[in-house]
Every structure is written in C-alpha cells, then in structure tokens.
Amino acid sequence: MASPHYLASAAGLAVFARGGNAIDAVLAANLSLGVVSPYFCGYGGDLFAIVWDGRAHGYLGSGRSAAGASIEQVREATGGDTMPWIGAHTVTVPGAVAGWFELLDRYGSMSFAEIARDAVRLARDGFALTEKAAELLEGSAALYADFPDWQAAYPSRSAGALVRQPALAETIELLGRDGPDAYYRGPIAEGIAAAVQRSGGALHPADLAMHHGEWVEPLRSPYRDVEICELPPPTQGVTALEILRILDGFSLPTDGVDRHHLLIEACKLALADRDTYVTDPAWMTVAPNDLLADEWIGDRRSRIDPRRASMPGTAVPQRGGTAYLCAADGDGLMVSLIQSNFLAFGSGVHVPEWGINLNNRGSSFTLDPEAANALAPGKRPMHTLIPALALRDGAPALVFGSMGGDAQAQIHPQLLARIVDDGEDLQRALDAPRWHVEPGRWTVQAEPTLGDDVLGGLEARGQRVRRTNVLDSRMGHAHAIAPGPHGYAVATDPRAEGAAAGL
C-alpha cells in the first residue's frame, strides 16, 4: 500500500500483518492520516473511491450544502459576490465517515474498532511533528487567525513537538462503539451543527441526518492500450478523461517541448469545459458522456495549435489539500481512495469537544446564479477528488491518483504518458518533474527540473510559465500500484513524506 505519511502507511501495514485485506488496510491508513495529517484530510471531510473486486465499483462520498444555504445568505453575510475560501459558509456535510463504514461493511474483514487501533493511539498518546508538518501548521496559523478553536487545538507548531488530540481519540472510539449514527444522528452531529452555527453558518443536525453516499459505475474511456476508470460528477473525473481522449488522437511526442505543450493545451480545454458544465449531476445540463463523445472531442482537438498557446476562456481555480492512498492484497482486491478537507485544514471551523476540523468543500461553489456550480440548498459542489484505475484487457493494470486540487486531472495524463506511452516504471514516473495549469489565468506552474530548454520553449510558444521549487507539493502527492507476474509494484511520491509498504 502507499500513502502520503509514513505513520499512516505503517498503520495500514500493521492491519495487513494482522490478517486484514486491502480495504481494512487502506481505511486504517486513512483513519491515521486524519490524525497525523489534518492539513490534508480528516474526520470532517469527504471521501471517494474506486474498488476492484473482479469489476470496478465507484463510491461518491460527497456531502451536500445545508438545506438553508443560499447565494443571498452568503452575499449578505460576507458583503461580496465571491464565495469565501474558508469560514462557516463553506462547510458541507462531511461524507468521509459514512464512506469508511460503507466500504468496510461491503468489503472489510475487520471491525472499525480494530482498524482504528493505531489512529486512536496516535490521537491520544500523540506523535512528533515532522518538519513538513510543522511548516504547514505554522503557515496555516495566519489563515485561521480568526478561529480561536482551531488555534487552541494546535498550540505546538515546531518540528519535534508532540501533538495530542484527546477529543479526536474519543470521537474515533465512539465511532468504533456506535457506528456512523453517532456522527450523523447523535452527539457528534449536534456538535458539528452547533460549531457551524456559532460561526454564522446554516448547517443543521437534520442536514447530517439526511446524508448518504452513493455507489456508482465509474466513467470509462480508452487511452492507448488501456481503459481508464474515473468517477463521474460531481467529481472532475470526466475532465481527466476528456484530456486523455483529446491526447489519444495524437501521436505523443517524446519528452520535450512538443509533448508538454500538447498536454498543457489539452488540459486547458478540458478545464474550461469542467467549469462550464461539471457540478452535482442533478444540476448538469450536459451529460458527462457528451463531454467524451467523438464529435465533442474532435472539436477540442481541432482547437489545439501545436505552435501557439491558447487562452480558452474563464475558469475558476480550485485549491486543495488532499490525501490520496491505495492498497492491494493477495486476493486481487484493489482500492484507489482519496479523502480531503479541501484547502489546508478546511474551513477553520473546529469542533472542540470532538476534535474535528470541518471541511470547506463548499468554497468550490460560485455565487453566480447562472453558473452550473452555483450554490444551492442540498447541492454537492464540483469536486476535484479523483481516484483512478487503469484496466488492460479487462484486468487491473494500475491503481493511481494524486492530491492537488486543479492539478489532479492534469497529473493523471502526465503520469500515464510516462507509464503507458514511455513504459517507465512507477517510481521513475512519480519522481519525474511535473507542471500544472492554473485555470482562468492559464499560468503554467512548472518544476525547474523540466529543464530550461523545455520551459524556454514553452514560453516561446506563448505559455505563461512560472517556475516553482523542485519536487513542489503543488504538483501533487501521487501514489500507484501495478499488478505484476510476481506480485505488486508500488510507488510513492517524493513530494510527500509517505511510504510504500507491503508484506
């Protein structure tokens, strides 16, 4: 298995060692991630997964906005026409807890209490902050300056400091005893709603009681000799597939200016379509499969100028703080899972009696009532979270994914170009330099290790290139597992502090 934090990977490996399967292990890792990496995910976020058990199954664990939410309410409270990034108005019903139990009930071989053993220990006894964690905590302190409960929850922010979260430990133990009802219909629901309302939001216990996840058929699209499975809306899985369908009509050049220009242009076109059409499917006016139809894709391909950068129109940047993890076992059960609070620790609304940071997934909404992704009561926002699975001849060839907000749909084709087109091994593909395009501004954030010849060549074609740090976290934390004749190959991203582990 692979995850973005070594302690979480260790928790998953421990469950494998006790006889658990891939679902038990990946959930144990996720529960621990919510403790040791609250800046990526946690007990107040959402969850999405693709599971292979002989066929592909998708799970959408996306929460909805409050029944009392409205564009007018947010405009009046904020005095603006732009959806805030943080605060009570950005909180949607957390879907992760329900997702953990649904995955466990359908596929797991252990109880929640058994797989949560390490998460409880890490929350109650504490863990030492790494340098990366301390940097993220300190960097978030100013963002959440107006949220005293959050500030009180993380008084220690230096590397090596011991972080204890006793209230979160009680939450995890209560879930092990009473199941998801404690969260959605019991005392935790009441605490969540009260915290949001104290901060001016509209979430009510009844909103949590109405939550349900959804099992779905993944969207599928060919790319070269593989078939890629992505989740349907409200995720941007269709965007990743649109990029790949556009690219599948070209002979991909070798790793240089021509290749990266083509990839960037395909990403721009698909991201513009995402922000025009993709949202909660109940509000969509164009079906996801229409965005992948031959005529649609042919039109997008025709718009690419191999010598000149395009500016395809308006789009809304989606930031992100997310955890992607994957696992596979000896019986062939494989899972690609992603879980997030969204930006940093989420909304900043902290539930002190339960130690929960609430998500800000609602910040994806827009306050433009004519837009597809406009805020509305009981609506799921467009999600950047996209776990993925690749099939070859009907059998799994790869489970993969990445954190990264907007970058996620762009990282998938970059990885597949190296793994499928180039035949690169998994770790080299994850280690390779990456870039991502910022929607709207269409600036290309690029790691300098792509080389001055490539970056200069892109600039010569009109791309707005901005160089980042080497192995920059904004390029995502990707992980992957591939079945082979003698077991599994597994790789983890050097941009994270994770581990790839197995027995």
WOMO-V544373 format. One record per residue. PHI is phi in degrees with one decimal (* if undefined). OMEGA is omega in degrees with one decimal (999 if undefined). NEAR is the number of other C-alpha atoms within 8 Angstrom. Layout:
# WOMO-V544373
PHI:OMEGA:NEAR + PHI:OMEGA:NEAR
This chain:
# WOMO-V544373
*:179.1:16 + -143.4:176.7:16 + -149.3:-177.4:17 + -84.3:175.7:16 + -140.9:-173.9:13 + -62.5:178.8:10 + -68.2:177.4:10 + -69.9:177.1:17 + -60.6:177.7:17 + -63.4:177.9:10 + -64.7:177.1:14 + -65.1:179.2:15 + -64.4:178.3:13 + -62.1:177.5:9 + -68.0:173.1:14 + -56.6:-177.6:13 + -64.7:178.4:8 + -88.5:175.1:6 + 99.7:179.5:6 + -74.2:178.4:13 + -99.3:-175.1:13 + -62.2:178.9:13 + -67.1:177.3:15 + -54.8:-175.1:16 + -69.0:-177.4:18 + -67.7:177.8:15 + -72.3:175.8:11 + -60.0:177.4:16 + -64.1:-179.5:14 + -64.1:178.5:11 + -61.8:177.6:12 + -72.6:176.2:15 + -57.5:179.3:16 + -62.7:177.2:12 + -91.5:-171.1:13 + -90.5:178.3:11 + -130.7:-178.0:11 + -66.6:175.9:11 + -82.2:176.5:13 + -112.9:-173.0:15 + -161.3:178.1:18 + 161.0:-170.0:16 + -82.5:175.9:11 + -119.4:-176.0:13 + -113.3:-179.8:15 + -113.1:-175.0:15 + -147.2:176.3:14 + -138.1:-177.8:16 + -153.7:165.1:12 + -122.8:-178.4:17 + -117.7:173.5:12 + -109.6:176.8:12 + -128.1:-170.6:8 + 117.2:168.1:6 + -151.0:-175.4:6 + -90.4:176.8:11 + -126.4:178.3:11 + -108.9:175.8:13 + -129.3:176.3:13 + -105.0:177.7:12 + -106.9:-177.0:14 + -98.9:176.3:12 + -83.4:-177.8:13 + -107.4:174.1:12 + -68.4:179.6:17 + -63.2:177.4:13 + -61.9:179.8:9 + -95.8:-179.1:7 + -75.3:176.5:15 + -158.1:176.4:9 + -60.0:-177.9:11 + -61.9:-179.5:6 + -62.0:-178.7:8 + -69.3:178.3:12 + -59.8:-178.7:12 + -66.9:-177.1:8 + -73.1:-175.2:6 + -98.8:-177.7:7 + 71.5:-178.8:7 + -140.7:-179.8:7 + -110.3:-178.7:7 + -118.6:177.8:7 + -62.9:179.6:12 + -67.7:177.5:9 + -79.8:-177.8:9 + -132.6:179.2:11 + 104.8:-172.0:12 + -62.6:-177.9:13 + -72.4:-179.6:12 + -94.4:-176.5:15 + -79.9:169.1:17 + -109.4:179.9:13 + -58.7:179.9:12 + -67.4:-177.6:14 + -105.1:-172.1:16 + -64.9:-175.2:14 + -60.3:177.1:11 + -60.2:179.8:11 + -63.4:178.4:13 + -57.7:-177.5:9 + -70.8:179.3:11 + -66.6:176.7:8 + -64.4:-179.2:10 + -66.8:-179.5:14 + -64.0:-175.0:7 + -83.8:-171.5:6 + -126.8:-170.5:7 + -73.2:176.5:12 + -118.1:-179.7:8 + -125.0:176.2:9 + -81.5:176.6:9 + -59.6:-179.0:10 + -59.9:180.0:10 + -67.2:-177.2:7 + -75.9:-178.6:13 + -90.2:-173.2:13 + -55.8:-178.4:8 + -70.5:178.7:10 + -61.7:178.1:15 + -62.7:-179.3:12 + -61.7:-178.8:10 + -65.9:178.8:13 + -72.4:-174.7:15 + -80.0:-176.1:11 + -84.1:177.2:7 + 98.0:177.5:11 + -147.1:-178.7:11 + -86.5:178.4:9 + -68.1:170.6:14 + -77.0:177.4:8 + -61.9:179.5:9 + -65.0:179.5:8 + -64.2:179.0:10 + -62.7:178.6:12 + -63.0:-179.7:10 + -69.5:176.6:9 + -63.0:-178.5:11 + -64.6:178.7:10 + -66.9:-179.8:8 + -85.6:-174.7:10 + -58.6:179.6:9 + -70.4:179.3:7 + -59.3:-176.9:6 + -105.0:-177.9:10 + -60.5:-176.9:8 + -95.6:-177.9:4 + -123.7:-172.6:10 + -62.4:179.6:7 + -66.6:175.9:10 + -65.6:-179.2:12 + -59.0:-179.0:11 + -69.0:-177.6:7 + -72.5:-175.7:9 + -130.0:-178.7:9 + -73.2:-178.8:6 + -101.4:-173.4:7 + -132.6:-178.9:11 + -104.0:179.6:10 + -57.2:-178.7:10 + 91.9:179.3:8 + -66.3:179.0:10 + -87.0:-179.9:9 + -108.9:176.3:11 + -111.7:-178.9:10 + -135.1:-175.1:12 + -61.7:179.1:9 + -65.7:177.4:10 + -67.2:176.1:13 + -59.6:177.8:13 + -64.2:177.1:10 + -60.3:-177.7:11 + -63.5:179.3:11 + -66.0:177.3:10 + -64.0:176.8:10 + -62.0:177.7:13 + -66.2:-179.8:11 + -84.0:-168.5:7 + -110.8:177.7:8 + 76.1:-173.4:10 + -66.9:179.1:10 + -61.3:178.0:8 + -62.4:-177.4:13 + -84.9:-171.9:12 + -99.2:-177.8:12 + -136.5:-175.1:12 + -125.6:-173.0:9 + -65.1:-179.9:8 + -68.9:177.2:12 + -58.0:179.9:14 + -64.8:178.8:11 + -66.2:178.6:11 + -62.9:-178.4:11 + -61.5:-179.6:11 + -63.9:179.8:9 + -64.0:178.7:11 + -65.5:-178.5:14 + -67.2:176.0:12 + -61.2:-179.4:7 + -93.3:174.6:9 + 98.2:-179.2:8 + -87.6:-172.4:10 + -110.0:-175.7:12 + -64.3:-175.5:16 + -125.6:176.3:11 + -52.6:179.5:12 + -64.3:177.2:6 + -65.0:178.1:11 + -69.9:-179.0:12 + -63.3:-178.2:9 + -86.1:-174.1:6 + -66.2:170.5:11 + -153.5:172.6:8 + -83.3:-175.0:12 + -147.3:170.7:7 + -84.8:-173.6:8 + -137.7:170.0:10 + -81.4:175.5:9 + -63.4:168.2:12 + -72.2:-178.0:10 + -132.0:176.5:9 + -154.7:179.4:9 + -75.8:168.5:10 + -144.6:-175.2:10 + 55.3:-177.0:8 + -100.5:178.5:6 + -121.6:173.7:11 + -116.8:-176.9:12 + -98.9:176.1:13 + -106.2:176.4:13 + -131.6:179.0:16 + -78.9:178.2:19 + -78.2:175.1:13 + -54.3:19.7:14 + -82.8:178.0:12 + -80.8:176.4:14 + -90.7:176.5:17 + -57.1:178.1:15 + -63.6:178.7:15 + -69.0:176.1:12 + -60.4:179.2:14 + -67.8:177.7:13 + -62.3:176.9:12 + -58.9:-177.5:15 + -66.3:178.3:10 + -65.5:176.0:13 + -61.0:-177.3:13 + -67.2:-176.7:12 + -65.1:177.5:10 + -87.3:179.9:7 + -116.2:166.9:6 + -83.6:-171.0:6 + -69.8:179.7:7 + -65.3:176.1:7 + -65.3:-171.7:6 + -69.5:-179.3:7 + -162.3:-175.3:8 + -59.7:-176.8:11 + -59.8:-179.9:10 + -63.0:-173.2:11 + -68.5:175.2:10 + -61.7:179.8:11 + -62.4:178.2:11 + -61.0:-179.3:12 + -61.8:-179.1:10 + -65.2:176.6:11 + -63.5:178.6:14 + -63.7:179.7:12 + -57.5:-176.8:13 + -63.4:-178.4:11 + -70.5:177.8:12 + -66.4:175.9:11 + -63.5:176.3:13 + -65.7:178.3:10 + -55.1:-173.9:10 + -79.3:173.0:11 + -89.9:-168.0:9 + -125.1:-167.3:11 + -91.4:177.0:17 + -165.4:170.2:15 + -52.5:-174.9:13 + -57.9:177.6:8 + -66.2:-178.9:4 + -110.1:-176.3:7 + -78.5:178.6:11 + -100.1:176.2:6 + -124.3:-178.6:7 + -67.5:-179.9:7 + -53.9:-179.0:10 + -66.0:176.1:6 + -67.7:178.1:8 + -73.6:179.7:11 + -112.7:-177.2:12 + -69.1:-176.4:8 + -55.1:-177.2:6 + -64.8:179.4:6 + -62.3:-178.3:10 + -64.6:178.0:13 + -60.5:177.4:9 + -63.5:-179.7:8 + -66.4:178.1:11 + -59.5:-176.3:10 + -67.6:-178.5:7 + -84.5:-176.9:6 + -83.2:173.4:10 + -98.8:-176.1:8 + -65.9:-177.3:7 + -112.8:-172.5:5 + -144.7:178.6:8 + -72.8:178.5:10 + -108.6:171.5:7 + -127.1:-166.2:6 + -78.0:178.7:7 + 121.0:-174.9:6 + -78.0:174.3:7 + -159.2:-173.9:10 + -112.1:178.2:7 + -61.5:177.2:8 + -120.6:176.1:8 + -74.2:179.3:9 + -170.4:168.3:12 + -138.2:-163.5:16 + -145.5:174.4:17 + -120.7:172.3:15 + -107.6:177.5:17 + -149.6:-176.8:15 + -147.4:-179.5:17 + -154.6:176.6:14 + -149.5:-179.5:13 + -127.7:-174.8:9 + -67.9:177.5:5 + -91.2:177.8:4 + 88.5:174.9:9 + -72.9:-178.5:14 + -131.1:-179.4:14 + -139.8:175.2:15 + -115.5:-168.8:17 + -134.6:177.7:13 + -138.5:-174.2:16 + -145.2:-169.1:16 + -156.4:164.2:15 + -96.1:-177.1:21 + 91.6:-173.0:16 + -63.6:175.9:14 + 49.8:-179.4:10 + -84.3:-177.8:16 + 106.5:-171.8:15 + -70.3:-171.1:15 + 93.6:177.0:13 + -77.6:-177.8:15 + -111.3:178.7:12 + -100.0:-167.1:13 + -62.8:-176.5:9 + -71.7:179.8:6 + -122.0:175.2:11 + 68.2:-172.8:13 + -107.0:169.6:11 + -91.8:-177.8:17 + -88.9:-175.5:18 + -65.1:169.9:18 + -124.6:179.3:16 + -60.0:-179.9:13 + -66.2:177.0:12 + -67.7:174.7:12 + -68.3:179.7:11 + -64.1:171.2:11 + -115.6:176.6:12 + -95.9:173.1:11 + -83.7:-174.3:7 + -64.3:-180.0:8 + -87.2:-176.4:5 + -79.1:179.6:8 + -59.7:-175.1:12 + -96.9:178.2:14 + -67.3:176.0:12 + -59.3:175.3:15 + -152.9:179.9:9 + -62.8:174.6:11 + 61.7:-175.7:9 + -111.6:174.2:9 + -88.3:178.7:11 + -74.7:170.6:15 + -59.0:-175.7:14 + -112.2:174.6:11 + -84.6:-170.3:13 + -75.9:-175.5:15 + -143.7:168.1:15 + -70.7:-175.1:16 + -139.9:178.8:13 + -142.6:174.7:14 + -113.4:179.0:12 + -113.5:171.4:13 + -129.0:-176.4:10 + 55.5:175.6:5 + 80.3:179.5:5 + -119.0:-178.4:6 + -61.2:173.4:12 + -109.3:-173.5:11 + -169.6:160.9:11 + -108.4:-174.1:15 + -159.1:177.0:13 + 172.2:-177.2:16 + -160.2:164.8:15 + -79.5:172.5:16 + 137.1:178.1:15 + 58.7:177.4:12 + -55.3:-174.3:15 + -66.9:-173.7:13 + -57.1:-178.6:15 + -67.3:178.8:14 + -91.5:178.4:13 + -71.4:-179.6:13 + -54.3:179.2:11 + -66.8:177.6:12 + -64.6:178.0:10 + -67.4:-177.9:10 + -66.2:176.5:9 + -60.4:-179.6:9 + -77.3:-175.4:11 + -78.9:-174.6:12 + -85.9:-177.2:9 + -73.2:-173.5:9 + -95.2:-176.8:7 + 70.1:-179.5:7 + -70.6:175.7:9 + -74.8:-170.0:7 + -59.6:-174.7:12 + -66.3:177.5:10 + -63.4:179.3:8 + -64.9:179.0:11 + -74.4:-179.7:13 + -74.0:-171.6:8 + -62.7:179.1:6 + -63.3:-177.2:11 + -134.7:175.9:10 + -143.5:165.9:9 + -150.3:-179.0:13 + -94.8:175.0:14 + -87.5:-179.9:11 + -58.1:179.6:14 + 91.1:176.6:9 + -79.4:-179.9:5 + 58.4:172.7:10 + -80.6:179.0:11 + -97.2:173.2:12 + -79.5:-171.3:12 + -136.5:174.5:14 + -71.1:-174.3:14 + -64.7:179.7:12 + -69.6:169.5:6 + -61.9:175.6:10 + 103.9:-179.6:7 + -63.1:-179.9:7 + -66.4:178.9:7 + -70.3:-176.3:10 + -65.9:176.6:13 + -65.9:177.2:8 + -64.5:176.8:9 + -65.8:177.8:13 + -62.2:179.4:10 + -64.5:177.9:7 + -92.7:175.8:9 + 97.6:176.6:8 + -74.0:177.2:11 + -86.9:-173.4:8 + -97.6:173.9:11 + -126.2:-177.3:8 + -77.6:-179.8:8 + -107.2:172.1:9 + -76.6:171.3:7 + -68.6:-178.6:8 + 50.6:-176.6:9 + -78.6:-178.8:10 + -62.4:178.2:9 + -67.1:175.7:6 + -89.8:173.9:12 + 89.0:171.1:13 + -114.0:-176.1:16 + -99.8:176.1:12 + -140.7:-176.7:17 + -157.0:174.0:14 + -135.0:178.3:16 + -129.3:174.9:11 + -69.0:176.8:10 + -139.9:-177.1:7 + -66.4:-177.0:4 + -121.8:-179.2:4 + 128.3:-176.4:6 + -109.0:165.7:9 + -96.7:-177.9:9 + -136.8:-178.1:14 + -142.0:179.8:12 + -130.4:-171.7:17 + -77.7:177.1:13 + -68.2:178.5:10 + -77.0:178.9:9 + -103.9:174.0:10 + -116.5:-174.6:9 + -94.2:179.8:15 + -153.3:169.5:11 + -101.6:-172.4:11 + -139.4:178.2:10 + -163.1:178.2:5 + -108.7:999:5
